[in-house]
Amino acid sequence: MTEKPKILVTRKLPQAVERQLEQNYQPLLNPDDRLYSTDELISLSEGAAAILPCHTEQLTAEVIDRLPDSIKIIANFSVGVDHCDLAAAKARGIVVTNTPDVLSEATAEIAILLMLGAARRASEGERMVRSQEWKDWSPDFMVGIQATGKRLGIIGMGRVGQVMARYARDAFGMEIHYHNRSRLPAELEAGATYYDTVEDLLPQCQFLSLHCPATPESIGLLNAKRIALLPEDAIVVNTARGALIEDEALHAALVSGKIAAAGLDVYNNEPTGIFPGYRDLTNIFLLPHIGSATRETRDAMGFRALANLDAYFAGKEPVDRVA
């Protein structure tokens, strides 16, 4: 009887996913959901055939070079793989997979929540009610910006960007403008207007939502120079990666009023090292990286990661292989 492969699971996964792991593999689980240090991760991976990590593990070239020879596949519990050095994995012959498709709707829901929360001053209002500072109503009280019928710019018209566009168009009648590495076919564009460059897109964006991956080309994409191209009182939303935004530039624009408000679910150096100035602002709606945090989506992500493991250990090509 062939011994079941050993799998290092770096974070606590949904219960149903862990049960299936225990049926098909020998998983080393993390019931306390503790973030492992690099040395712990290397030590725990000894004798394992696979690692099932999340975006919280920084699998740099140095870390991957230190992994034991027993590791054959890294099956990420995430769509983004910027935490994993793909070139280093490829050099060592380690297969890398991700979990696309299954979190597009959940993440787009959070983008809509951030957009409306920022525009309608939800964070400010919620704090006011909790602290009993709400004393009166007047026509000038807590006036925000309406999304209905406005121009929404999207940078990164992949799976999540397309769902965001559909929600915004169908629910709020927003006019969709976008930039992508390549133009979408007409049936996927669904009437959206394409721009060859970010610079051409930004002047159109009364609302701007970021949905592109963090790559060497996109890091710091939204900087002071590009923020200056946005219309006055624009609203910025980011559910993709914190590295897309230069924090000092966005903070300055929020303080000056160039940007009316922002809604962020992702940050540079999250969770403990996020830009401290954000916490002092009232015109920013902050969430703790919960774009995919629904029961349905987290289960689906786990089962997608398991499907990639199942395929690999059955001698087949994993559907979601990225390296």
HELIX and SHEET records of a PDB file:
HELIX    1   1 GLN A   15  ASN A   24  1                                  10    
HELIX    2   2 THR A   38  LEU A   44  1                                   7    
HELIX    3   3 ALA A   61  ARG A   66  1                                   6    
HELIX    4   4 LEU A   86  ALA A   91  1                                   6    
HELIX    5   5 SER A  104  ALA A  119  1                                  16    
HELIX    6   6 ALA A  122  ARG A  130  1                                   9    
HELIX    7   7 ARG A  159  PHE A  172  1                                  14    
HELIX    8   8 ALA A  186  GLU A  189  1                                   4    
HELIX    9   9 VAL A  198  LEU A  201  1                                   4    
HELIX   10  10 LEU A  202  GLN A  204  5                                   3    
HELIX   11  11 ALA A  224  ILE A  227  1                                   4    
HELIX   12  12 GLY A  242  LEU A  244  5                                   3    
HELIX   13  13 ASP A  247  SER A  256  1                                  10    
HELIX   14  14 PRO A  276  ASP A  280  5                                   5    
HELIX   15  15 ARG A  295  PHE A  313  1                                  19    
SHEET    1   A 5 GLN A  26  LEU A  28  0                                        
SHEET    2   A 5 LYS A   6  VAL A   9  1                                        
SHEET    3   A 5 ALA A  50  LEU A  52  1                                        
SHEET    4   A 5 ILE A  73  ALA A  75  1                                        
SHEET    5   A 5 VAL A  95  THR A  97  1                                        
SHEET    1   B 7 THR A 193  TYR A 195  0                                        
SHEET    2   B 7 GLU A 175  HIS A 179  1                                        
SHEET    3   B 7 ARG A 151  ILE A 155  1                                        
SHEET    4   B 7 PHE A 207  LEU A 210  1                                        
SHEET    5   B 7 ALA A 234  ASN A 238  1                                        
SHEET    6   B 7 ILE A 259  LEU A 264  1                                        
SHEET    7   B 7 ILE A 284  LEU A 286  1                                        
END                                                                             
